[in-house]
Amino acid sequence: MSSHAFTFCNEDFLALPSGALFWPAQRLLCVSDLHFGKASRYALHGASVLPPYEVYDTLLRLDQDIAEQRPKAVICLGDSFDRVGASDDLDPRAREWIIRLQAGVNWIWIEGNHDPGPLNLGGTHMHEVAIGPIVFRHIALGETATGGEVSGHYHPKATVRAGNRAIIRRCFATDAHRVILPAYGTYTGGLNVNASPMSTLLATNAICILTGAKALPIPRSKTRL
């Protein structure tokens, strides 16, 4: 099995190798930081021009995760678009693809710091949402959560040594109170799990679940800056 099963707040979850989180009991799929439109933002501001394929690459992986997990609900955990108004720039094919993925699904756009969620693509728009003991929000709170918290924003990544090589992977970062999701979007960087503020947000016994061909758990203590 390529996914990694783990328990959080007495609930069973799957960390998918794509970077999506699945909650089987709720049939809920959660992704964070899609950052649709990053390539177009770079072009608008005269930065290095990136190939404009990141929307389709991200949508393809999301389509595959939805087809495999068959969720009843999808939560996009903020920064779904790279800037306010970026959803207006979607071409018809991408717009139709997103609308098709929403069919028969309770689709929730969580407000991010880059955008408040697209207002012209259907779904429900919320600042955060609580399901049972778990709150889904874009940015982790600094204080210790009393229940459980699933968030994104920081684009966690981990560096591990393999002989003389350093392997850097996007990762889930989780402890008893928090799960911080990796960025799901194709053109997204990352913040090392040992760098501030994640170094203080997470407990010393936090686990990193590396993404890639297989979701692989590793103690944060085994990772490097």
N, C-alpha and C positions, 0 to 999 in steps of 0.2 A: 504494500500500500504506500502510495507516494505522499499522502497526507500524514500529519502528526496529530494524534488524539491526545487531548489533555483536559484536565478538570479545572474549572475556574468557578468560584462561588458555588461549589457543589453541583455544577452543571457541566455536562460533557460538550466539548467543542472540538472542531477540526481546524487546524491551521493548514490551509491548502498551499501547495508549492507555488501557486501564482501570486500569493500575498493576500488572498481573500480569507475571511474567517467565516466558518459555518457553524450554526447552532442547531443541531439536528432536532432537538425536542421542540423548538419553535419553527423549524424549517425556515431559518433566517440566514441570509447571506449578507455579509458586511464587507465593504471595500472602502478604502480611504484614499484621498489625494489623487484623483484621476488626472487632474490638471489638463483637461482638454483645452486645446488652443495655445499651448505653450510655444509651439513653433511659430504661430502667427504673431504672438506677442513679441518674440525676438525680432521678427521681420519688421514689425511696426516701429520698433525702437532702434532699428539700425544695427542690431547686434548680429553675431554670426548667424547666418541663415541655416536653419535645421531642415532636413527633409520633412515635408508636411504629411507624414504618414502616421504620426503618433496616435491620432484619434482612432484610426482603423485598427492599428495593432492592439491598442487598449480594449477597444470594443470586441475584437475577436476573442481575446482571453476572457473577457467578462461573459460573452455569449457562451463560451465553452463551459465556464463554471456554472452558469445558470442551467445549461442543458444537463450537466452531470448531477447537480445537487437538487434541481427542481424545487427551488425555494417558494414559499408562499409570500415572503417579504424580502425586500432588498433595501438595505440602508447604505447610502453613499455618505460617508462620514466627513463631509466638508472638503472644500477646495476641489470640487468636482470640475470647475472651470478655472482657468489660470488668471482670469481677470473678470471684472464686472462687464457684462455685455458680450462675453466670448461666445455664449450660446447662440447669439444672433448671427455669428459668422459661420456656423455649421453649414456644410453643404447639404442638399436635400437627402443624399444617401445616408449620411451619418445621422441626421435628424430622424429619418424613418427607421433606422436601425434601433435607436434608443427607444422610440415609441413602441416598436415591436417587442423589445425586451420587457417593457412595462406591462404588456398584455397579461391580465389575470394575476398580477402581482401587486401587493401593497408596497409601492415604491416611495421611499422617504429620502428627501434631500436634506441633509443637515447643513446648517449655516457654517461656512468656513471663514477664514480671515482674508482669503483672496476674493471670495464671492459669496453672496447670500443664498446661492442655489438658483438654478435657472427658473425663471417664472413663465417660460413659454414652452415647457417640455412635459407638462403633466406631473403627476406625483404630488406628494404632500411635502410642504416646506416647514421645517421646525428648527428651533435653536438647539434642542437636544431632546432625547426621548428615553424614558425609563421603561424597561420590561422586566418585571419581577424585581430581583435585587440588583439589576445591572443598568447603569446609565450609559447611553451612547452619546458622546459629544465630540467636538472636533479637537479641542485642546485639553489635555489633562490638567486637573486642578492641582495646585501646589500642595494643598494640605492632604493628609491621608484620607482616602475615601472610606466611608463607613460601610459601604457595600462593595460593589464591584463597578469598575469604570472601563469602558472600551473607548479608545480615542485614536487619533492619528496625528497629523500636523508635523511631527518631528522627523518623519521619514527615516526611522531607525535603520542602521546598518551595522554589521559586525565584521571585524577583521580577525581571522584565525590564521595560525601558522601551520603550514603543511611542508615539513622539511625546510628547504630554503626559500619557499614561496610564501607570500602573504595572499590569502584568499579573502576577498571582500564581497559580502553578500547583503542584500536587503534582508531584514529580519523582523519578526514579531518580537517584542520585548514584553515579558510578562512576569509578574510576581503575584502575591496573594490578593492584591487589591486592584491591579491594573493590567490591562492588555493594551499596548500601543502598537497599532498596525503599521506595516511598511507602506510606503507609497505604492499605489497600484499602477499609476500612469507610467507610460513608457519613458518620457523625457523628464525624469525626476532624479535629483541627487539624493543625498542622505546625510544624516548626522550620526556619528559614531556613538554607540550606546554607552561608552565610557566618558563622553564629553558632557559638559553642562548644557542644559539642565537635566538631561536624562540620568546623569550620574547621581543626582540627588533625588529625582522623582522615584527611581526604582530601588527596591531593597537590594542589599548586597548579595542575596541568594537568587536574584532574578535569573530567568532563563531566556536565552535568545533562540528563536526557531528560525533557522536560515531558510530562505526561499531558494528556488532553483528547480532542478529536475526532481528533487525529493525534499520535502520539508524535514529539516534536521535540527533537533534540539541540542543546545550546548550551553553549559553554565556561562553566565556573563563573566565570571571570574577567569574563564579560559580564553576570553577574547582580549584584544589589544587595541590601543589607540592607533 
